[in-house]
Amino acid sequence: DYEGKPIQNMEKRNLKSEVLRNLIGYCLRKGDVYTQYNNCQYLILLDGINRENCEVVYRRIRQRLKEECGSRAELKYSVLSMAEFDKI
């Protein structure tokens, strides 16, 4: 929500999640893949990209979200490289 807390209203949360899903699909390259992990989270696989360019993709999605949902809309993200999966 606009205070940085998870949206409690499920109908509103589902609507915002749908908007986010569409924006992610629009902002990614053809070879990238994404899926919905739960009603608030998405997993994105960016092939052949470094950490700095992950930030570029994040900013692109975030900017589009702010345009669609208002300037207070916010995203959180983290990056995990495939090399780090071996440590899990």
KOLNUDO-213593 format. One record per atom (N, C-alpha, C, O): residue number from 1; x, y, z. Coordinates in steps of 0.2 Angstrom, whole numbers, plus 5000, padded with zeros to 4 digits. Example, Ala and Ser with C-alpha at 12.3 -4.5 7.8 and 13.67 -1.06 7.14 Angstrom:
<pt><tormi>1</tormi><east>5066</east><north>4972</north><up>5039</up></pt>
<pt><tormi>1</tormi><east>5062</east><north>4978</north><up>5039</up></pt>
<pt><tormi>1</tormi><east>5066</east><north>4984</north><up>5039</up></pt>
<pt><tormi>1</tormi><east>5071</east><north>4983</north><up>5042</up></pt>
<pt><tormi>2</tormi><east>5064</east><north>4989</north><up>5035</up></pt>
<pt><tormi>2</tormi><east>5068</east><north>4995</north><up>5036</up></pt>
<pt><tormi>2</tormi><east>5064</east><north>5000</north><up>5039</up></pt>
<pt><tormi>2</tormi><east>5067</east><north>5006</north><up>5040</up></pt>
This chain:
<pt><tormi>1</tormi><east>5004</east><north>4994</north><up>5000</up></pt>
<pt><tormi>1</tormi><east>5000</east><north>5000</north><up>5000</up></pt>
<pt><tormi>1</tormi><east>5004</east><north>5006</north><up>5000</up></pt>
<pt><tormi>1</tormi><east>5010</east><north>5006</north><up>4999</up></pt>
<pt><tormi>2</tormi><east>5001</east><north>5012</north><up>5001</up></pt>
<pt><tormi>2</tormi><east>5005</east><north>5018</north><up>5000</up></pt>
<pt><tormi>2</tormi><east>5010</east><north>5019</north><up>5006</up></pt>
<pt><tormi>2</tormi><east>5014</east><north>5024</north><up>5006</up></pt>
<pt><tormi>3</tormi><east>5009</east><north>5015</north><up>5012</up></pt>
<pt><tormi>3</tormi><east>5013</east><north>5016</north><up>5017</up></pt>
<pt><tormi>3</tormi><east>5019</east><north>5011</north><up>5017</up></pt>
<pt><tormi>3</tormi><east>5022</east><north>5010</north><up>5022</up></pt>
<pt><tormi>4</tormi><east>5019</east><north>5007</north><up>5012</up></pt>
<pt><tormi>4</tormi><east>5024</east><north>5002</north><up>5012</up></pt>
<pt><tormi>4</tormi><east>5022</east><north>4995</north><up>5015</up></pt>
<pt><tormi>4</tormi><east>5026</east><north>4991</north><up>5016</up></pt>
<pt><tormi>5</tormi><east>5016</east><north>4994</north><up>5017</up></pt>
<pt><tormi>5</tormi><east>5014</east><north>4988</north><up>5021</up></pt>
<pt><tormi>5</tormi><east>5010</east><north>4984</north><up>5015</up></pt>
<pt><tormi>5</tormi><east>5007</east><north>4987</north><up>5011</up></pt>
<pt><tormi>6</tormi><east>5010</east><north>4978</north><up>5016</up></pt>
<pt><tormi>6</tormi><east>5006</east><north>4973</north><up>5012</up></pt>
<pt><tormi>6</tormi><east>4998</east><north>4976</north><up>5012</up></pt>
<pt><tormi>6</tormi><east>4996</east><north>4977</north><up>5017</up></pt>
<pt><tormi>7</tormi><east>4995</east><north>4975</north><up>5006</up></pt>
<pt><tormi>7</tormi><east>4988</east><north>4977</north><up>5005</up></pt>
<pt><tormi>7</tormi><east>4984</east><north>4972</north><up>5009</up></pt>
<pt><tormi>7</tormi><east>4985</east><north>4966</north><up>5007</up></pt>
<pt><tormi>8</tormi><east>4980</east><north>4973</north><up>5013</up></pt>
<pt><tormi>8</tormi><east>4976</east><north>4969</north><up>5017</up></pt>
<pt><tormi>8</tormi><east>4969</east><north>4967</north><up>5013</up></pt>
<pt><tormi>8</tormi><east>4967</east><north>4961</north><up>5014</up></pt>
<pt><tormi>9</tormi><east>4966</east><north>4971</north><up>5009</up></pt>
<pt><tormi>9</tormi><east>4960</east><north>4970</north><up>5005</up></pt>
<pt><tormi>9</tormi><east>4962</east><north>4965</north><up>5000</up></pt>
<pt><tormi>9</tormi><east>4966</east><north>4967</north><up>4995</up></pt>
<pt><tormi>10</tormi><east>4960</east><north>4959</north><up>5000</up></pt>
<pt><tormi>10</tormi><east>4962</east><north>4954</north><up>4995</up></pt>
<pt><tormi>10</tormi><east>4960</east><north>4956</north><up>4988</up></pt>
<pt><tormi>10</tormi><east>4963</east><north>4955</north><up>4983</up></pt>
<pt><tormi>11</tormi><east>4954</east><north>4959</north><up>4987</up></pt>
<pt><tormi>11</tormi><east>4952</east><north>4961</north><up>4980</up></pt>
<pt><tormi>11</tormi><east>4956</east><north>4966</north><up>4977</up></pt>
<pt><tormi>11</tormi><east>4958</east><north>4966</north><up>4972</up></pt>
<pt><tormi>12</tormi><east>4958</east><north>4971</north><up>4982</up></pt>
<pt><tormi>12</tormi><east>4963</east><north>4976</north><up>4979</up></pt>
<pt><tormi>12</tormi><east>4970</east><north>4973</north><up>4978</up></pt>
<pt><tormi>12</tormi><east>4973</east><north>4975</north><up>4973</up></pt>
<pt><tormi>13</tormi><east>4972</east><north>4969</north><up>4982</up></pt>
<pt><tormi>13</tormi><east>4978</east><north>4966</north><up>4982</up></pt>
<pt><tormi>13</tormi><east>4979</east><north>4962</north><up>4975</up></pt>
<pt><tormi>13</tormi><east>4984</east><north>4962</north><up>4971</up></pt>
<pt><tormi>14</tormi><east>4973</east><north>4958</north><up>4973</up></pt>
<pt><tormi>14</tormi><east>4973</east><north>4954</north><up>4967</up></pt>
<pt><tormi>14</tormi><east>4973</east><north>4959</north><up>4961</up></pt>
<pt><tormi>14</tormi><east>4976</east><north>4957</north><up>4956</up></pt>
<pt><tormi>15</tormi><east>4970</east><north>4964</north><up>4962</up></pt>
<pt><tormi>15</tormi><east>4970</east><north>4969</north><up>4956</up></pt>
<pt><tormi>15</tormi><east>4977</east><north>4972</north><up>4955</up></pt>
<pt><tormi>15</tormi><east>4979</east><north>4972</north><up>4949</up></pt>
<pt><tormi>16</tormi><east>4980</east><north>4974</north><up>4960</up></pt>
<pt><tormi>16</tormi><east>4987</east><north>4977</north><up>4960</up></pt>
<pt><tormi>16</tormi><east>4992</east><north>4972</north><up>4957</up></pt>
<pt><tormi>16</tormi><east>4996</east><north>4973</north><up>4953</up></pt>
<pt><tormi>17</tormi><east>4991</east><north>4965</north><up>4959</up></pt>
<pt><tormi>17</tormi><east>4995</east><north>4960</north><up>4957</up></pt>
<pt><tormi>17</tormi><east>4994</east><north>4959</north><up>4950</up></pt>
<pt><tormi>17</tormi><east>4999</east><north>4957</north><up>4946</up></pt>
<pt><tormi>18</tormi><east>4988</east><north>4959</north><up>4947</up></pt>
<pt><tormi>18</tormi><east>4987</east><north>4958</north><up>4940</up></pt>
<pt><tormi>18</tormi><east>4990</east><north>4964</north><up>4936</up></pt>
<pt><tormi>18</tormi><east>4993</east><north>4963</north><up>4931</up></pt>
<pt><tormi>19</tormi><east>4990</east><north>4970</north><up>4938</up></pt>
<pt><tormi>19</tormi><east>4993</east><north>4976</north><up>4935</up></pt>
<pt><tormi>19</tormi><east>5000</east><north>4974</north><up>4935</up></pt>
<pt><tormi>19</tormi><east>5004</east><north>4975</north><up>4930</up></pt>
<pt><tormi>20</tormi><east>5003</east><north>4972</north><up>4941</up></pt>
<pt><tormi>20</tormi><east>5010</east><north>4971</north><up>4941</up></pt>
<pt><tormi>20</tormi><east>5012</east><north>4965</north><up>4936</up></pt>
<pt><tormi>20</tormi><east>5017</east><north>4966</north><up>4933</up></pt>
<pt><tormi>21</tormi><east>5008</east><north>4960</north><up>4936</up></pt>
<pt><tormi>21</tormi><east>5010</east><north>4954</north><up>4931</up></pt>
<pt><tormi>21</tormi><east>5010</east><north>4957</north><up>4924</up></pt>
<pt><tormi>21</tormi><east>5015</east><north>4955</north><up>4920</up></pt>
<pt><tormi>22</tormi><east>5005</east><north>4961</north><up>4922</up></pt>
<pt><tormi>22</tormi><east>5005</east><north>4964</north><up>4915</up></pt>
<pt><tormi>22</tormi><east>5011</east><north>4968</north><up>4914</up></pt>
<pt><tormi>22</tormi><east>5014</east><north>4968</north><up>4908</up></pt>
<pt><tormi>23</tormi><east>5013</east><north>4972</north><up>4919</up></pt>
<pt><tormi>23</tormi><east>5019</east><north>4977</north><up>4918</up></pt>
<pt><tormi>23</tormi><east>5026</east><north>4973</north><up>4917</up></pt>
<pt><tormi>23</tormi><east>5030</east><north>4974</north><up>4913</up></pt>
<pt><tormi>24</tormi><east>5026</east><north>4967</north><up>4921</up></pt>
<pt><tormi>24</tormi><east>5032</east><north>4963</north><up>4921</up></pt>
<pt><tormi>24</tormi><east>5033</east><north>4960</north><up>4914</up></pt>
<pt><tormi>24</tormi><east>5038</east><north>4961</north><up>4911</up></pt>
<pt><tormi>25</tormi><east>5028</east><north>4957</north><up>4912</up></pt>
<pt><tormi>25</tormi><east>5028</east><north>4954</north><up>4905</up></pt>
<pt><tormi>25</tormi><east>5029</east><north>4960</north><up>4900</up></pt>
<pt><tormi>25</tormi><east>5033</east><north>4958</north><up>4895</up></pt>
<pt><tormi>26</tormi><east>5027</east><north>4966</north><up>4900</up></pt>
<pt><tormi>26</tormi><east>5028</east><north>4971</north><up>4895</up></pt>
<pt><tormi>26</tormi><east>5036</east><north>4973</north><up>4896</up></pt>
<pt><tormi>26</tormi><east>5039</east><north>4975</north><up>4891</up></pt>
<pt><tormi>27</tormi><east>5039</east><north>4973</north><up>4902</up></pt>
<pt><tormi>27</tormi><east>5045</east><north>4976</north><up>4903</up></pt>
<pt><tormi>27</tormi><east>5051</east><north>4971</north><up>4901</up></pt>
<pt><tormi>27</tormi><east>5057</east><north>4973</north><up>4901</up></pt>
<pt><tormi>28</tormi><east>5050</east><north>4965</north><up>4901</up></pt>
<pt><tormi>28</tormi><east>5055</east><north>4960</north><up>4900</up></pt>
<pt><tormi>28</tormi><east>5056</east><north>4959</north><up>4893</up></pt>
<pt><tormi>28</tormi><east>5052</east><north>4960</north><up>4888</up></pt>
<pt><tormi>29</tormi><east>5062</east><north>4956</north><up>4891</up></pt>
<pt><tormi>29</tormi><east>5064</east><north>4954</north><up>4885</up></pt>
<pt><tormi>29</tormi><east>5061</east><north>4948</north><up>4883</up></pt>
<pt><tormi>29</tormi><east>5058</east><north>4944</north><up>4887</up></pt>
<pt><tormi>30</tormi><east>5061</east><north>4946</north><up>4876</up></pt>
<pt><tormi>30</tormi><east>5058</east><north>4940</north><up>4874</up></pt>
<pt><tormi>30</tormi><east>5061</east><north>4933</north><up>4877</up></pt>
<pt><tormi>30</tormi><east>5057</east><north>4929</north><up>4878</up></pt>
<pt><tormi>31</tormi><east>5067</east><north>4933</north><up>4879</up></pt>
<pt><tormi>31</tormi><east>5070</east><north>4927</north><up>4882</up></pt>
<pt><tormi>31</tormi><east>5069</east><north>4926</north><up>4889</up></pt>
<pt><tormi>31</tormi><east>5071</east><north>4921</north><up>4892</up></pt>
<pt><tormi>32</tormi><east>5067</east><north>4932</north><up>4892</up></pt>
<pt><tormi>32</tormi><east>5066</east><north>4932</north><up>4900</up></pt>
<pt><tormi>32</tormi><east>5060</east><north>4928</north><up>4901</up></pt>
<pt><tormi>32</tormi><east>5055</east><north>4928</north><up>4898</up></pt>
<pt><tormi>33</tormi><east>5060</east><north>4925</north><up>4908</up></pt>
<pt><tormi>33</tormi><east>5054</east><north>4921</north><up>4910</up></pt>
<pt><tormi>33</tormi><east>5052</east><north>4924</north><up>4917</up></pt>
<pt><tormi>33</tormi><east>5056</east><north>4926</north><up>4921</up></pt>
<pt><tormi>34</tormi><east>5045</east><north>4924</north><up>4918</up></pt>
<pt><tormi>34</tormi><east>5043</east><north>4926</north><up>4925</up></pt>
<pt><tormi>34</tormi><east>5037</east><north>4921</north><up>4926</up></pt>
<pt><tormi>34</tormi><east>5033</east><north>4919</north><up>4922</up></pt>
<pt><tormi>35</tormi><east>5036</east><north>4921</north><up>4933</up></pt>
<pt><tormi>35</tormi><east>5030</east><north>4917</north><up>4935</up></pt>
<pt><tormi>35</tormi><east>5028</east><north>4920</north><up>4942</up></pt>
<pt><tormi>35</tormi><east>5031</east><north>4923</north><up>4945</up></pt>
<pt><tormi>36</tormi><east>5021</east><north>4919</north><up>4943</up></pt>
<pt><tormi>36</tormi><east>5019</east><north>4922</north><up>4950</up></pt>
<pt><tormi>36</tormi><east>5020</east><north>4917</north><up>4955</up></pt>
<pt><tormi>36</tormi><east>5018</east><north>4911</north><up>4955</up></pt>
<pt><tormi>37</tormi><east>5024</east><north>4919</north><up>4960</up></pt>
<pt><tormi>37</tormi><east>5025</east><north>4914</north><up>4966</up></pt>
<pt><tormi>37</tormi><east>5020</east><north>4914</north><up>4971</up></pt>
<pt><tormi>37</tormi><east>5018</east><north>4908</north><up>4973</up></pt>
<pt><tormi>38</tormi><east>5017</east><north>4919</north><up>4973</up></pt>
<pt><tormi>38</tormi><east>5011</east><north>4920</north><up>4977</up></pt>
<pt><tormi>38</tormi><east>5007</east><north>4926</north><up>4975</up></pt>
<pt><tormi>38</tormi><east>5009</east><north>4929</north><up>4970</up></pt>
<pt><tormi>39</tormi><east>5002</east><north>4928</north><up>4979</up></pt>
<pt><tormi>39</tormi><east>4998</east><north>4934</north><up>4976</up></pt>
<pt><tormi>39</tormi><east>5002</east><north>4940</north><up>4977</up></pt>
<pt><tormi>39</tormi><east>4999</east><north>4946</north><up>4975</up></pt>
<pt><tormi>40</tormi><east>5008</east><north>4940</north><up>4980</up></pt>
<pt><tormi>40</tormi><east>5011</east><north>4947</north><up>4981</up></pt>
<pt><tormi>40</tormi><east>5018</east><north>4946</north><up>4978</up></pt>
<pt><tormi>40</tormi><east>5022</east><north>4951</north><up>4978</up></pt>
<pt><tormi>41</tormi><east>5020</east><north>4940</north><up>4975</up></pt>
<pt><tormi>41</tormi><east>5027</east><north>4940</north><up>4973</up></pt>
<pt><tormi>41</tormi><east>5028</east><north>4936</north><up>4966</up></pt>
<pt><tormi>41</tormi><east>5024</east><north>4932</north><up>4965</up></pt>
<pt><tormi>42</tormi><east>5033</east><north>4938</north><up>4963</up></pt>
<pt><tormi>42</tormi><east>5034</east><north>4936</north><up>4956</up></pt>
<pt><tormi>42</tormi><east>5042</east><north>4934</north><up>4956</up></pt>
<pt><tormi>42</tormi><east>5046</east><north>4937</north><up>4959</up></pt>
<pt><tormi>43</tormi><east>5043</east><north>4928</north><up>4952</up></pt>
<pt><tormi>43</tormi><east>5050</east><north>4926</north><up>4951</up></pt>
<pt><tormi>43</tormi><east>5051</east><north>4928</north><up>4944</up></pt>
<pt><tormi>43</tormi><east>5047</east><north>4926</north><up>4939</up></pt>
<pt><tormi>44</tormi><east>5057</east><north>4931</north><up>4943</up></pt>
<pt><tormi>44</tormi><east>5059</east><north>4933</north><up>4936</up></pt>
<pt><tormi>44</tormi><east>5066</east><north>4930</north><up>4934</up></pt>
<pt><tormi>44</tormi><east>5071</east><north>4931</north><up>4938</up></pt>
<pt><tormi>45</tormi><east>5067</east><north>4926</north><up>4929</up></pt>
<pt><tormi>45</tormi><east>5073</east><north>4924</north><up>4927</up></pt>
<pt><tormi>45</tormi><east>5075</east><north>4928</north><up>4921</up></pt>
<pt><tormi>45</tormi><east>5072</east><north>4928</north><up>4915</up></pt>
<pt><tormi>46</tormi><east>5081</east><north>4931</north><up>4922</up></pt>
<pt><tormi>46</tormi><east>5084</east><north>4936</north><up>4917</up></pt>
<pt><tormi>46</tormi><east>5090</east><north>4932</north><up>4914</up></pt>
<pt><tormi>46</tormi><east>5095</east><north>4932</north><up>4918</up></pt>
<pt><tormi>47</tormi><east>5090</east><north>4930</north><up>4908</up></pt>
<pt><tormi>47</tormi><east>5095</east><north>4926</north><up>4905</up></pt>
<pt><tormi>47</tormi><east>5101</east><north>4930</north><up>4903</up></pt>
<pt><tormi>47</tormi><east>5099</east><north>4935</north><up>4899</up></pt>
<pt><tormi>48</tormi><east>5107</east><north>4929</north><up>4904</up></pt>
<pt><tormi>48</tormi><east>5113</east><north>4932</north><up>4902</up></pt>
<pt><tormi>48</tormi><east>5113</east><north>4939</north><up>4904</up></pt>
<pt><tormi>48</tormi><east>5114</east><north>4944</north><up>4899</up></pt>
<pt><tormi>49</tormi><east>5112</east><north>4941</north><up>4910</up></pt>
<pt><tormi>49</tormi><east>5112</east><north>4948</north><up>4912</up></pt>
<pt><tormi>49</tormi><east>5116</east><north>4948</north><up>4919</up></pt>
<pt><tormi>49</tormi><east>5117</east><north>4943</north><up>4923</up></pt>
<pt><tormi>50</tormi><east>5119</east><north>4954</north><up>4920</up></pt>
<pt><tormi>50</tormi><east>5123</east><north>4955</north><up>4926</up></pt>
<pt><tormi>50</tormi><east>5119</east><north>4958</north><up>4931</up></pt>
<pt><tormi>50</tormi><east>5113</east><north>4961</north><up>4930</up></pt>
<pt><tormi>51</tormi><east>5121</east><north>4959</north><up>4937</up></pt>
<pt><tormi>51</tormi><east>5118</east><north>4962</north><up>4943</up></pt>
<pt><tormi>51</tormi><east>5116</east><north>4969</north><up>4941</up></pt>
<pt><tormi>51</tormi><east>5110</east><north>4972</north><up>4943</up></pt>
<pt><tormi>52</tormi><east>5120</east><north>4973</north><up>4938</up></pt>
<pt><tormi>52</tormi><east>5119</east><north>4980</north><up>4937</up></pt>
<pt><tormi>52</tormi><east>5113</east><north>4981</north><up>4932</up></pt>
<pt><tormi>52</tormi><east>5109</east><north>4985</north><up>4933</up></pt>
<pt><tormi>53</tormi><east>5113</east><north>4976</north><up>4927</up></pt>
<pt><tormi>53</tormi><east>5107</east><north>4976</north><up>4922</up></pt>
<pt><tormi>53</tormi><east>5100</east><north>4974</north><up>4926</up></pt>
<pt><tormi>53</tormi><east>5095</east><north>4976</north><up>4923</up></pt>
<pt><tormi>54</tormi><east>5101</east><north>4970</north><up>4931</up></pt>
<pt><tormi>54</tormi><east>5095</east><north>4968</north><up>4935</up></pt>
<pt><tormi>54</tormi><east>5092</east><north>4974</north><up>4938</up></pt>
<pt><tormi>54</tormi><east>5086</east><north>4975</north><up>4938</up></pt>
<pt><tormi>55</tormi><east>5096</east><north>4979</north><up>4940</up></pt>
<pt><tormi>55</tormi><east>5094</east><north>4985</north><up>4943</up></pt>
<pt><tormi>55</tormi><east>5090</east><north>4989</north><up>4938</up></pt>
<pt><tormi>55</tormi><east>5085</east><north>4992</north><up>4939</up></pt>
<pt><tormi>56</tormi><east>5093</east><north>4989</north><up>4931</up></pt>
<pt><tormi>56</tormi><east>5089</east><north>4993</north><up>4926</up></pt>
<pt><tormi>56</tormi><east>5082</east><north>4990</north><up>4925</up></pt>
<pt><tormi>56</tormi><east>5078</east><north>4994</north><up>4924</up></pt>
<pt><tormi>57</tormi><east>5082</east><north>4983</north><up>4925</up></pt>
<pt><tormi>57</tormi><east>5075</east><north>4980</north><up>4924</up></pt>
<pt><tormi>57</tormi><east>5071</east><north>4982</north><up>4929</up></pt>
<pt><tormi>57</tormi><east>5065</east><north>4984</north><up>4928</up></pt>
<pt><tormi>58</tormi><east>5073</east><north>4982</north><up>4935</up></pt>
<pt><tormi>58</tormi><east>5069</east><north>4983</north><up>4941</up></pt>
<pt><tormi>58</tormi><east>5067</east><north>4991</north><up>4941</up></pt>
<pt><tormi>58</tormi><east>5061</east><north>4992</north><up>4942</up></pt>
<pt><tormi>59</tormi><east>5071</east><north>4995</north><up>4939</up></pt>
<pt><tormi>59</tormi><east>5069</east><north>5002</north><up>4938</up></pt>
<pt><tormi>59</tormi><east>5064</east><north>5003</north><up>4933</up></pt>
<pt><tormi>59</tormi><east>5059</east><north>5007</north><up>4934</up></pt>
<pt><tormi>60</tormi><east>5064</east><north>5000</north><up>4927</up></pt>
<pt><tormi>60</tormi><east>5059</east><north>5000</north><up>4922</up></pt>
<pt><tormi>60</tormi><east>5053</east><north>4998</north><up>4924</up></pt>
<pt><tormi>60</tormi><east>5048</east><north>5001</north><up>4923</up></pt>
<pt><tormi>61</tormi><east>5052</east><north>4992</north><up>4928</up></pt>
<pt><tormi>61</tormi><east>5046</east><north>4989</north><up>4930</up></pt>
<pt><tormi>61</tormi><east>5043</east><north>4994</north><up>4936</up></pt>
<pt><tormi>61</tormi><east>5037</east><north>4996</north><up>4936</up></pt>
<pt><tormi>62</tormi><east>5047</east><north>4997</north><up>4940</up></pt>
<pt><tormi>62</tormi><east>5045</east><north>5001</north><up>4945</up></pt>
<pt><tormi>62</tormi><east>5042</east><north>5008</north><up>4943</up></pt>
<pt><tormi>62</tormi><east>5037</east><north>5010</north><up>4945</up></pt>
<pt><tormi>63</tormi><east>5045</east><north>5010</north><up>4938</up></pt>
<pt><tormi>63</tormi><east>5043</east><north>5016</north><up>4934</up></pt>
<pt><tormi>63</tormi><east>5036</east><north>5015</north><up>4931</up></pt>
<pt><tormi>63</tormi><east>5032</east><north>5020</north><up>4932</up></pt>
<pt><tormi>64</tormi><east>5035</east><north>5010</north><up>4928</up></pt>
<pt><tormi>64</tormi><east>5029</east><north>5008</north><up>4925</up></pt>
<pt><tormi>64</tormi><east>5024</east><north>5007</north><up>4930</up></pt>
<pt><tormi>64</tormi><east>5018</east><north>5009</north><up>4929</up></pt>
<pt><tormi>65</tormi><east>5025</east><north>5004</north><up>4935</up></pt>
<pt><tormi>65</tormi><east>5020</east><north>5003</north><up>4941</up></pt>
<pt><tormi>65</tormi><east>5018</east><north>5010</north><up>4944</up></pt>
<pt><tormi>65</tormi><east>5012</east><north>5011</north><up>4945</up></pt>
<pt><tormi>66</tormi><east>5023</east><north>5014</north><up>4945</up></pt>
<pt><tormi>66</tormi><east>5021</east><north>5021</north><up>4947</up></pt>
<pt><tormi>66</tormi><east>5017</east><north>5025</north><up>4943</up></pt>
<pt><tormi>66</tormi><east>5012</east><north>5028</north><up>4945</up></pt>
<pt><tormi>67</tormi><east>5018</east><north>5024</north><up>4936</up></pt>
<pt><tormi>67</tormi><east>5014</east><north>5027</north><up>4931</up></pt>
<pt><tormi>67</tormi><east>5007</east><north>5024</north><up>4931</up></pt>
<pt><tormi>67</tormi><east>5002</east><north>5028</north><up>4930</up></pt>
<pt><tormi>68</tormi><east>5006</east><north>5018</north><up>4932</up></pt>
<pt><tormi>68</tormi><east>4999</east><north>5014</north><up>4932</up></pt>
<pt><tormi>68</tormi><east>4996</east><north>5015</north><up>4939</up></pt>
<pt><tormi>68</tormi><east>4990</east><north>5016</north><up>4939</up></pt>
<pt><tormi>69</tormi><east>4999</east><north>5015</north><up>4945</up></pt>
<pt><tormi>69</tormi><east>4996</east><north>5014</north><up>4951</up></pt>
<pt><tormi>69</tormi><east>4997</east><north>5020</north><up>4956</up></pt>
<pt><tormi>69</tormi><east>4995</east><north>5020</north><up>4961</up></pt>
<pt><tormi>70</tormi><east>5001</east><north>5025</north><up>4953</up></pt>
<pt><tormi>70</tormi><east>5002</east><north>5031</north><up>4957</up></pt>
<pt><tormi>70</tormi><east>5009</east><north>5031</north><up>4960</up></pt>
<pt><tormi>70</tormi><east>5013</east><north>5026</north><up>4960</up></pt>
<pt><tormi>71</tormi><east>5012</east><north>5037</north><up>4962</up></pt>
<pt><tormi>71</tormi><east>5019</east><north>5038</north><up>4964</up></pt>
<pt><tormi>71</tormi><east>5021</east><north>5035</north><up>4970</up></pt>
<pt><tormi>71</tormi><east>5027</east><north>5034</north><up>4971</up></pt>
<pt><tormi>72</tormi><east>5016</east><north>5033</north><up>4974</up></pt>
<pt><tormi>72</tormi><east>5017</east><north>5030</north><up>4980</up></pt>
<pt><tormi>72</tormi><east>5018</east><north>5022</north><up>4980</up></pt>
<pt><tormi>72</tormi><east>5020</east><north>5019</north><up>4984</up></pt>
<pt><tormi>73</tormi><east>5017</east><north>5019</north><up>4974</up></pt>
<pt><tormi>73</tormi><east>5018</east><north>5012</north><up>4973</up></pt>
<pt><tormi>73</tormi><east>5025</east><north>5010</north><up>4973</up></pt>
<pt><tormi>73</tormi><east>5029</east><north>5014</north><up>4971</up></pt>
<pt><tormi>74</tormi><east>5026</east><north>5005</north><up>4976</up></pt>
<pt><tormi>74</tormi><east>5033</east><north>5003</north><up>4978</up></pt>
<pt><tormi>74</tormi><east>5034</east><north>4996</north><up>4977</up></pt>
<pt><tormi>74</tormi><east>5030</east><north>4992</north><up>4978</up></pt>
<pt><tormi>75</tormi><east>5040</east><north>4994</north><up>4975</up></pt>
<pt><tormi>75</tormi><east>5042</east><north>4987</north><up>4974</up></pt>
<pt><tormi>75</tormi><east>5048</east><north>4985</north><up>4978</up></pt>
<pt><tormi>75</tormi><east>5052</east><north>4990</north><up>4979</up></pt>
<pt><tormi>76</tormi><east>5049</east><north>4979</north><up>4980</up></pt>
<pt><tormi>76</tormi><east>5055</east><north>4977</north><up>4983</up></pt>
<pt><tormi>76</tormi><east>5058</east><north>4971</north><up>4979</up></pt>
<pt><tormi>76</tormi><east>5054</east><north>4967</north><up>4976</up></pt>
<pt><tormi>77</tormi><east>5064</east><north>4970</north><up>4979</up></pt>
<pt><tormi>77</tormi><east>5067</east><north>4965</north><up>4975</up></pt>
<pt><tormi>77</tormi><east>5074</east><north>4962</north><up>4977</up></pt>
<pt><tormi>77</tormi><east>5077</east><north>4966</north><up>4981</up></pt>
<pt><tormi>78</tormi><east>5075</east><north>4956</north><up>4976</up></pt>
<pt><tormi>78</tormi><east>5082</east><north>4954</north><up>4977</up></pt>
<pt><tormi>78</tormi><east>5085</east><north>4950</north><up>4971</up></pt>
<pt><tormi>78</tormi><east>5081</east><north>4947</north><up>4967</up></pt>
<pt><tormi>79</tormi><east>5091</east><north>4949</north><up>4971</up></pt>
<pt><tormi>79</tormi><east>5094</east><north>4946</north><up>4965</up></pt>
<pt><tormi>79</tormi><east>5098</east><north>4940</north><up>4968</up></pt>
<pt><tormi>79</tormi><east>5102</east><north>4940</north><up>4973</up></pt>
<pt><tormi>80</tormi><east>5097</east><north>4934</north><up>4964</up></pt>
<pt><tormi>80</tormi><east>5101</east><north>4928</north><up>4966</up></pt>
<pt><tormi>80</tormi><east>5104</east><north>4925</north><up>4959</up></pt>
<pt><tormi>80</tormi><east>5100</east><north>4924</north><up>4955</up></pt>
<pt><tormi>81</tormi><east>5110</east><north>4925</north><up>4959</up></pt>
<pt><tormi>81</tormi><east>5113</east><north>4922</north><up>4953</up></pt>
<pt><tormi>81</tormi><east>5113</east><north>4914</north><up>4953</up></pt>
<pt><tormi>81</tormi><east>5112</east><north>4911</north><up>4958</up></pt>
<pt><tormi>82</tormi><east>5113</east><north>4912</north><up>4947</up></pt>
<pt><tormi>82</tormi><east>5113</east><north>4904</north><up>4946</up></pt>
<pt><tormi>82</tormi><east>5118</east><north>4901</north><up>4950</up></pt>
<pt><tormi>82</tormi><east>5118</east><north>4895</north><up>4953</up></pt>
<pt><tormi>83</tormi><east>5124</east><north>4904</north><up>4950</up></pt>
<pt><tormi>83</tormi><east>5130</east><north>4901</north><up>4954</up></pt>
<pt><tormi>83</tormi><east>5128</east><north>4901</north><up>4962</up></pt>
<pt><tormi>83</tormi><east>5131</east><north>4896</north><up>4965</up></pt>
<pt><tormi>84</tormi><east>5124</east><north>4905</north><up>4964</up></pt>
<pt><tormi>84</tormi><east>5122</east><north>4905</north><up>4971</up></pt>
<pt><tormi>84</tormi><east>5117</east><north>4899</north><up>4973</up></pt>
<pt><tormi>84</tormi><east>5116</east><north>4897</north><up>4979</up></pt>
<pt><tormi>85</tormi><east>5114</east><north>4897</north><up>4968</up></pt>
<pt><tormi>85</tormi><east>5109</east><north>4891</north><up>4969</up></pt>
<pt><tormi>85</tormi><east>5113</east><north>4885</north><up>4971</up></pt>
<pt><tormi>85</tormi><east>5110</east><north>4881</north><up>4975</up></pt>
<pt><tormi>86</tormi><east>5119</east><north>4884</north><up>4969</up></pt>
<pt><tormi>86</tormi><east>5123</east><north>4878</north><up>4971</up></pt>
<pt><tormi>86</tormi><east>5124</east><north>4878</north><up>4979</up></pt>
<pt><tormi>86</tormi><east>5125</east><north>4873</north><up>4982</up></pt>
<pt><tormi>87</tormi><east>5124</east><north>4884</north><up>4982</up></pt>
<pt><tormi>87</tormi><east>5125</east><north>4885</north><up>4989</up></pt>
<pt><tormi>87</tormi><east>5119</east><north>4884</north><up>4993</up></pt>
<pt><tormi>87</tormi><east>5119</east><north>4883</north><up>4999</up></pt>
<pt><tormi>88</tormi><east>5113</east><north>4883</north><up>4990</up></pt>
<pt><tormi>88</tormi><east>5107</east><north>4883</north><up>4994</up></pt>
<pt><tormi>88</tormi><east>5106</east><north>4875</north><up>4995</up></pt>
<pt><tormi>88</tormi><east>5100</east><north>4874</north><up>4999</up></pt>
